[in-house]
Amino acid sequence: MINAIWAEDRNGLIGFNDELPWDLPRELQHFKKVTDNNIIVMGRKTYDSMGKRSLPNRTTVVLTRNKKYKIKNGLVFNTLEECLDWYKSQDKDMFVIGGAEIIKAFEPHIELIYRTVIQQVFLGDTYFPKDFNLDNFEKLSETRRYLQDKNNEHEFIVYKYLMCELNHTKRKLVSICDFWTAGKD
């Protein structure tokens, strides 16, 4: 399954000078838990902002137009199509982690979203794509609300969304199962 995972402030800000504009250890723990033992896909700028290092227990994929770009302990693709073709032979979930351009490029392929909204407004220069259509997804849950504490300066909420098409198919299957099991008492 192709997923997207990101954190934003109340105004949709996701970055400042190619870095996260906040320090929330608990949000990073959430990111690690959700993406662990899976594939993470990002753009070159996001990879560079992470110190050009692959994260442990994850297959790191970088999408860049630079045909000479290389990374240690990961894969580089120059087109979305190359990345998607490679992914067809994989047995793990893929998580698109950023930046904004990469998330927008993957939009038609994303099936599940993990969206963290930090209950604060920050200064920055990179915003989540305004033309990403969240209306194509149905909010499944507010999975977790994290309150401010001594290590996490700001409260944040994690939401989970499912692509509407998939959600309707899932509902149809549940309805059919309910129909067949309803009269079997």
N, C-alpha and C positions, 0 to 999 in steps of 0.2 A: 504494500500500500504506500502511496506517496502522500506524505504529510508535510505540513508547514508548521514551524514553531518560531515564535518571535515574542519580544517584549516591546511595549510602547508606553509612552506617557499618555495623559488624558487628551493631548492634542495630536497623537499619532507620531510623535517624535521617536525615532529608533536609533539615532546616532549623533555623535559630535566629534569632528576631526577623526573619523574612521574608528571610533571607539564607542562603547556604551557610555551614556552620560550619567550613569548611576552605579552605585556599588551595593548590590543586594545579594549577599551570599545565599540566602534561602531560595531566591529565584534561580540562581546558578545550580543549586542542588536539584531543583525541579527539572531544569534543562537536562542535567546529567542523567537523572533517573529515567526520563522519558526517552532520551536518545541512546542510552547505553546499549551496546551490542547491536547497533544498527548502522545505517549509512547516513552520513551528514553531507549535504551538498551546499556549497557556498560559492560566492564570487571571489575573485582574486583579492579585492580590497578587504573583504571580511577575513580571508585567510591571513593576509598580511597583518591585519590589526590584532590577530591572535598570536603574533610573534612568529609567524610562518611555521607553526607546529601543528601536527595532527593531534587530535584529542585521544586519550587512551580508550580502549575497548570500542572504538568506532572506526568504520571505514570512511576515510576522508576523501571527498571528491571536490575538486575546484573547477569551476566553469569560467573560462577566460577566452578572449579573442586572441590573446598572445600565444602564437603557435610554438614559441620557444620556452614558454614558462614551464618549469619543473618543480616538483615538491618531493620531499622525503616522505616515505611511508604513506603514500596516497596516490590518487589518480587525478589526471588533468584531462578535461575534455574541452574542445574548442567550440562545440555547438550543442544546443539543447538536444537535438536529434541523436547525436552520438551518445550523450549521457543516458537518454531514455532507452536507446537500443541496448546499451550495456546493462541497464537496470533490469530488463526483461529476463535476463538469465540469473538474477540474484534471488536469494530466498529470505532476505531481511527487509524490514521496512526502510524507506528512504525519508529523511527529514530535510526539507529545504530550510536553511537557517538564515539566509540573507546574502547580500543586502537587498535593498528595495528592488533593484533591477532584476535580480535572480528570482525573487519571490513572484514578481509580476510575470516573468517569462514562464514560470511553472504553473501559473494560475489555472489554466484549463486542465491540468493533470492532477491537481491536488484533490485528495479525497477527504482528508481530515486535518483540522487546524487546532493547534494549541496556541492560544493568544493570551498573553499576560498583559494586563492593563495596570500600570503603576498609578496610584491615586495621587499624582503630583504633576506639576508642569515644570519641565526642564528647559534649559537653553541648549540649542543644538542646530545642526545643519542638514540632517537627513531624516525624512519623514516616510512613513509607510505609504506606499503608492495610493494616491487618492482615487485612481481609477480601478483599483482592485475591487471586485464586486462581491462584497460579503453577503449580498442578497442571494447569491447562488448557493449559500450554505445555511444550514439551520442550526441554531444554537442548541446543543444537546444539554449542556449543563454549565453551571458556574461551579467548576470542580473543586475550587478551594479558595478561600479568602485567607490571606496571610496578614496578620496585624503587625504594626510597627513594633520593634523591640530594640534591645541595645545593639544588636548586630545588623539590623535591617532598618534603616532610617525612615523608610516609607512603606505604607500599606500597599498591597497589590492583590489582584484577583486574577485567577486563571480560568479562562473560558475554553470550552471544547465545542467545535462546530463540525458537522458532517455535511458533505456535499448533498444538496437537496435530492438529486437523482438517486444517489445511493440510499438516502434515508427513506425515500418513498418505496424503493425496491425492498428494503429491509422490512418496512411496515407491511407490504403486501405478503411477504413470506410469513411474517408473524400471524397475519390475519388468516392465511390459508391453514397454517398449523393449528390455530385456535379453532377454526371451522372443523377440521378433521378430528380433533381430540374432544370437541365439546359434547358430542353425543355418545361417547364411549364409556360412560359410567356404568 
